[in-house]
Amino acid sequence: MNVEKQRSFYQRQQRQEGSESEGERGKGGYDERRFRDFVEDQIREAQERGVFDHLPGMGKPLQLDENPYAREKELAYHLLKSNGFAPQEIELAKEIRGELQQAEARLARLRERRQRLARRRVPPFPSEKRAFNAALAQALRDYEATLRELNRKILTLSLMVPPAMHMNMVDVDSKVQVFRESCPPFPL
């Protein structure tokens, strides 16, 4: 069978020689295109025979540990990854997302508390209204301070990462206004 392959390769080579010019040949005096065709034929025939079917790691994800963007930080990134840590910019992005979710969850609990008080059969007592309004005012101050701190962290992150990883700044005033409208204080 190898003899047949070589024969078919040489026959193709002889047919193509008549139609090619010398400018298509590589520096070594051989035609690179013909060589690539020969290699591709060899690979295709090996695939048909099943030579590549039982290679180690088949069906498993590739281990692409090299990061072409890491440059001088590659060793540090490798050490962080192998010990279960992430680079500082990734940790900061996670921290920003986590703090924003926590702040939103606190406001959601406050909205739910207001709805429970408003839906009760017995209207809320003045002391409950005052306690809720005080908690609401404190939550609004904390929420605004948290959002401003998150914007500071987002700016820091934007200085550390390439533009594709930049996060949008939080519009503090509009978020606070939306919350005020969705959860107004009880009238006293």
C-alpha positions in Angstrom: 0.0 0.0 0.0 2.9 2.4 0.7 4.2 1.7 -2.8 0.8 2.8 -4.2 0.8 6.0 -2.1 4.3 6.9 -3.3 3.3 6.1 -6.9 0.2 8.2 -6.7 2.2 11.1 -5.2 4.9 10.8 -7.8 2.3 10.6 -10.6 0.6 13.8 -9.3 4.0 15.4 -9.0 4.9 14.6 -12.6 1.6 15.9 -13.9 1.9 19.1 -12.0 5.5 19.7 -13.1 4.5 20.4 -16.6 2.0 23.1 -15.7 4.1 24.9 -13.1 6.6 27.7 -13.4 9.9 27.8 -11.5 8.6 30.8 -9.4 6.3 28.4 -7.5 9.1 26.3 -6.2 10.5 26.8 -2.7 14.1 27.7 -1.9 15.1 24.1 -1.6 14.0 23.3 -5.1 10.8 21.5 -4.2 7.3 22.6 -4.5 5.9 23.5 -1.0 2.3 23.0 -2.1 3.0 19.5 -3.3 4.7 18.7 -0.1 1.8 20.0 1.9 -0.6 17.9 -0.2 1.5 14.8 0.4 1.5 15.5 4.2 -2.2 16.1 4.2 -2.8 12.8 2.3 -0.7 11.0 4.9 -2.7 12.5 7.7 -6.0 11.8 6.1 -5.1 8.1 5.4 -3.9 7.7 9.0 -7.2 9.1 10.2 -9.1 6.6 8.0 -7.0 3.7 9.5 -7.8 4.9 13.0 -4.3 5.7 14.0 -5.5 8.8 16.0 -8.5 7.1 17.6 -6.9 5.9 20.9 -4.4 8.7 21.7 -4.0 9.7 25.4 -6.2 12.6 26.4 -8.7 12.0 23.6 -12.1 13.6 24.4 -10.6 15.7 27.3 -10.2 19.4 27.2 -6.9 20.8 26.1 -4.6 22.0 28.9 -3.8 25.5 27.6 -1.7 26.9 30.4 0.2 29.4 28.3 -1.2 32.9 28.3 0.2 35.0 25.4 -0.8 38.2 27.1 0.9 37.5 30.4 4.5 38.3 29.3 6.6 39.0 32.3 3.8 38.0 34.7 3.4 34.4 33.3 5.3 32.8 36.2 3.2 34.7 38.8 0.0 33.7 37.0 1.0 30.1 36.8 1.8 30.0 40.6 -1.5 31.7 41.4 -3.5 29.3 39.2 -1.7 26.2 40.5 -2.5 27.2 44.1 -6.1 28.0 43.5 -5.9 31.8 43.3 -6.6 34.3 40.5 -4.8 37.4 39.5 -5.5 40.6 41.4 -7.6 42.1 38.6 -9.8 39.0 38.4 -10.2 39.0 42.2 -11.1 42.7 42.1 -13.7 42.2 39.4 -15.3 39.4 41.5 -15.2 41.6 44.6 -17.0 44.4 42.7 -19.7 42.1 41.4 -20.2 40.5 44.9 -20.5 43.8 46.7 -23.0 45.1 44.2 -25.1 41.9 44.6 -25.0 42.2 48.4 -26.1 45.8 48.3 -29.0 45.0 45.9 -30.0 42.0 48.1 -30.1 44.3 51.2 -32.4 46.7 49.4 -34.6 43.8 48.2 -35.0 42.6 51.8 -35.9 46.2 52.8 -38.6 46.4 50.0 -40.0 43.0 51.1 -40.1 44.3 54.7 -42.1 47.3 53.6 -44.5 45.3 51.6 -45.2 42.9 54.5 -45.9 45.9 56.8 -48.2 47.5 54.2 -50.1 44.3 53.6 -50.9 43.4 57.2 -54.5 43.5 58.3 -53.5 45.6 61.2 -51.8 48.9 59.9 -48.3 49.4 61.1 -47.9 51.1 64.5 -46.2 54.5 64.5 -43.2 52.9 66.2 -42.9 50.4 63.4 -43.1 53.1 60.8 -40.4 55.2 62.6 -38.2 52.1 62.9 -38.7 51.2 59.2 -38.1 54.8 58.1 -34.9 55.0 60.2 -33.7 51.6 58.7 -34.6 52.9 55.2 -32.6 56.2 55.7 -29.6 54.2 56.9 -29.9 51.7 54.1 -30.0 54.6 51.5 -26.9 56.2 53.0 -25.1 52.8 53.1 -26.2 52.0 49.5 -25.0 55.4 48.2 -21.6 55.0 50.0 -21.3 51.4 48.7 -22.0 52.5 45.1 -19.4 55.3 45.3 -16.8 52.9 46.7 -17.6 50.5 43.9 -17.1 53.2 41.4 -13.7 53.9 42.9 -12.8 50.1 42.6 -14.1 50.1 39.0 -11.8 53.0 38.2 -8.9 51.1 39.8 -9.8 47.9 37.8 -10.0 49.9 34.5 -6.4 51.0 35.1 -5.2 47.5 35.6 -6.9 45.6 32.7 -7.2 45.9 28.9 -10.2 47.7 27.5 -12.1 44.5 26.8 -12.3 43.8 30.6 -13.4 47.3 31.6 -16.6 47.5 33.7 -19.2 50.3 33.4 -19.4 52.8 36.1 -22.4 52.7 38.4 -24.8 55.6 38.0 -25.2 56.3 41.7 -27.8 59.0 41.6 -30.2 57.2 39.3 -29.9 53.9 41.3 -30.6 55.7 44.5 -33.5 57.5 42.9 -35.0 54.3 41.5 -34.7 52.7 45.0 -36.4 55.7 46.7 -39.3 55.5 44.2 -39.7 51.7 44.7 -39.5 51.9 48.5 -40.9 55.1 49.9 -40.9 55.8 53.6 -44.1 55.4 55.6 -46.0 58.7 56.3 -46.0 59.5 60.0 
